[in-house]
Amino acid sequence: MKLIKLDAIDSTNDFLKALASQDEVENFTIVTAENQTKGKGQVGGVWKTQAGKNLTMSVLVKDFLFNNEEFFNLSVLVSLSVAEILKSLNIPDIFIKWPNDILSYNKKLVGILIENTLKSDGRIVSVVGIGINVNQTDFDELPNASSLAVIAGKSFDKEGLAILIVEKLKEKIQSWKTESQNFWNDYFNFLFKKGVPTAFRDNNNKDFMGIIQGVSSIGKLQVLLEDDSVVEFEIKEVKMLY
């Protein structure tokens, strides 16, 4: 796999998207940056990171998605790959907070943003942005965040971590056709607060209690409400309070 290392960039996702639009870029090409000035989160959010301390990366994925109803399959594989690698590094109590944040205990370690582009020939090209809090230790302004270094009490090799994650993702994509149901089951097993009464807040700032039942094939969160109905929520339609 090809690794492109940058000192500073506005967004590794934007850089890789531009690169892929102009050239025939190798599948699973990785772009990393020591400093990202305009990192992006889910649905217009912002990903802030301390320069030089954390892993800011994007990876190109081609020839996996073929229609928009499959988009969440890639999210499952990416979040699962990251979760499994962190678990292998002995980071404790790893969870996937829907749709694809990675937590240790209840502290956020990883944010993931996947941007899909439909090419003129009908192909779908995906740029997977992954931000991991690796060696940063100061989170005074981010009380819900932590890092691998804080939790494990030691520093980590950022580049080595990037390669491990992409190798794991590549392996899962290659075995998707025969293992897809197992991967979905693994995703559910990592799901944060699944089956536990949990407080939520909707777009109207109304709080309610519910129990996460699972996630639909297109990525909607399925929540059992107090009236025994099950409601599906899109990303950003509901916020988990914890």
ZIBELRA-V498920 format. One record per helix or strand of 3 or more residues. SS is the DSSP state (H for helix, E for strand). FROM is the first residue (numbers start at 1). TO is the last residue. Records with the same first field share a line. If there is no record, write none. Layout:
BEGIN
SS->FROM-TO  FROM-TO
END
This chain:
BEGIN
E->3-9  30-36  55-62  94-97  101-104  107-118  124-132  197-202  207-215  221-225  230-233  238-241
H->12-22  42-44  68-88  148-152  158-174  176-190
END
